[in-house]
Amino acid sequence: MCPSRSDDAFRPPDTYRQPLVDTVHGSQVPDPYRWLESADSSRTRSWAARQDALFAAHRATWTDGEAWGRALADATAPFRMSAPVTRGRRSFTERLLPGRDQAVLCATEPDAWDQPREYVVADPAADLGGRTRLALWRPSWEGDRVACQFAPDGGHTTVLLVYAADGSGPLGEPVPGLRHSPVAWLPGAAAFYYVSGSESADDPLRVRLHRIGRPAAEDEEVFGDTVGRATHFGLTISSDGTRLIVSVVTGAASGNDLWLAWVPEDDPARPSWHRIVSGSPRGALASVRLHPDGTARMHTDHLAPRGRILASAGPLTPRHGAGRWRELVPEHPKAVLGDSAMLHHVSLAAPVLLVLRTTAAVSRLTVHNATDGQEMAEVPLPGTGTVTALRADPAGGPRAWFTYSDFGTPPRVYCYDATTGTVFPWQEWPETPAPVAPADAPSGDTAYAPANVYTPVQLPRTGLTTRQFTYWASDSVPVTLFLLSRGDADDGPRPLMITGYGGFGVLMRPSYRPMAYAWATAGGVFAIACVRGGGEGGRGWHEAGSGPFGRTRAADDLNDAAEWLIREGWTDRTRLAAFGGSNGGLLVTAAVTRRPDLYAAVAVNGPLTDMVRYDRFGLGSTWTKEYGTPEGPRQAAALLELSPYHRVTPGVRYPATLLCGAAGDTHTGAEHVRKMCAALQHATAGPPVLMRRDHEAQHGSSSSALEADILTFLAHHTGLAPQGAVPEQRTGHGRGKHRGAPAPSPAVRLWRSTTTHLHPDD
């Protein structure tokens, strides 16, 4: 039960409403909480402190908080390892060890007797302390050095350090103040290219050359954003160091240009540049994979919204125009291209190309002839889920590695052997010893104990089932929906948490989520709606949900999913919760302010909510191609119609709401959370509206404490008890034709289903 509203500790603070009204293209737009945009003002700090106290008072009443924390800890306990990256004699893997908050980077190599020897190359907690995260890493071609980027407090600003791959520690001085920068090593590992600068026009992006042993201040610029509009640079380099490619993106939803340079061996700071792809004017994306023999393949969505693969006609040169590329793997009519990997080895009759696609957000991996692109076979996957990190040895070999997971299965690395056509769980060696601790590791440090590394924690066999449905949106478009639940969720309406993203072409796929696992094992239902704006249907699906007009369509898609779930008997309005982060937070708050009657509880993390002024906060000015701009009258009117902050209406009963975010969010801007919190608290006298601030993390950071609070809040307001307890049955209709769904096997599996809710015209 919620605390009494008469108790002062649980009453939201009185918040000053500023009599401010903007005129936006002739429309009067009130903005009563504009003053909360000033984070450093004494009035804002005082208001935020009172919100902290309000959150703490409510949190103290959540009796199941510790139990949900334990359930989440159990769900995050399994040992996880990334697919290996092979360079020279070494292979590199990123590992999240049980009991550790951050992953470590390890290297494996055979010794003189061809036995395995492992090293911990970089440990963020030990090297930089605190909540530092290993954001990116790239080994040199020889495998003797690794460029590692660390993100303090999980933020978006990183520091780059070069490490010796034998575990002996960092080399040279750090390169500070970077965004997540790609790294392109030159042969010999004495130097590499990287990207400096940020998305700000005052700090344009630059490709620089860093030489090991020299300070970053002396790094030479080799490629620059001359107009200051680029938002992202990508780097690709050939293994012989002669060809360097820079991908230039000038907006979150735009295409990209590709620039190719011949790199002089005697002067790598003076490459000669030629543009080989002009995708920006067409809104087309392209990326190039370089082959050791000088040829290349290109992934592009130009004239193919779901993606296709082109092959170069001979070695790639600066003069490679449109006539020098041929189509190798054409666009699939239903599947979206993800990645590819080339396998070439003396044990193979001919090179083969592995192609990764997704159909209705589910992964499919196929084998193709590398010469003519013809499909030869399908790789048998462990289940119906998500494949990521498809990798092969650039020096050649018959094997490829990838990571597989689904909603109830933590990520696991698998190996495909092209000589036999088989897939098997991968471990570098049959019996791999524990990593060797660094020389300065504290005596008795258990982080490197064999029991912590190679005794994976096994999740209990809970009988979770993932089902895939198709529901019809209100404009008669079919949308994919995934549900994760226990078998007994067929008994009647259950507490259900729905989420989505719907932006930037991001795929919402069936991959492992500890929050989802903990929620479902407790007897709830976890749902993912693949709404428009994502990448599940390729570029067309993304474009249908982008811009100020499409963004409202994405919110309607989420509400249509909620209505379908209620109508089909999976949940009811007293037990339906919604959760979203970042752009997904915009999706959820937009959906809830359009249909507050559908939901019992809502939680968002780092959302956008003021879409009239979003381009003034954080990196918002770089997202105008994704969201639209308030500078034109039609788009401004559409943004106002979308904007959750401006749609809040006094007197409406809104669901219980938890607005989470980093106090110093420089990505979306913490202004969104403060203003939305004030607007909702003023509007509703119903369930609580709370603000949870994190003073250490950055945008998008997700700590175990944050996830436990979100789980506890949503469960508290939907009646879900932890540890598998089933709430008493409430009155509600059943599952319709799904009432008699087959009982799940002990292992997690996926049911492909169609809905009983037909097309509205049927």
URZI-V411531 format. One record per helix or strand of 2 or more residues. SS is the DSSP state (2 for helix, 1 for strand). FROM is the first residue (numbers start at 1). TO is the last residue. If there is no record, write none. Layout:
# URZI-V411531
[[SS/FROM/TO] [SS/FROM/TO]]
This chain:
# URZI-V411531
[[2/8/10] [1/21/24] [1/27/30] [2/34/37] [2/42/59] [2/65/75] [1/80/81] [1/85/87] [1/90/96] [1/104/110] [1/116/123] [2/124/127] [1/133/139] [1/145/151] [2/152/154] [1/158/164] [1/169/178] [1/183/185] [1/191/196] [1/206/211] [2/216/218] [1/220/224] [1/232/237] [1/243/249] [1/256/262] [1/272/278] [2/280/282] [1/286/290] [1/296/300] [1/308/312] [2/322/324] [1/325/329] [1/336/344] [1/352/359] [1/362/369] [1/375/378] [1/386/392] [1/399/406] [1/409/417] [1/422/425] [2/446/448] [2/450/454] [1/464/472] [1/478/486] [2/487/491] [1/496/499] [2/514/521] [1/525/529] [2/539/544] [2/547/567] [1/576/581] [2/583/594] [2/596/598] [1/601/605] [2/614/616] [2/620/622] [2/624/627] [2/633/642] [2/644/647] [1/656/662] [2/671/683] [1/689/694] [2/704/718] [2/736/738] [1/749/752]]
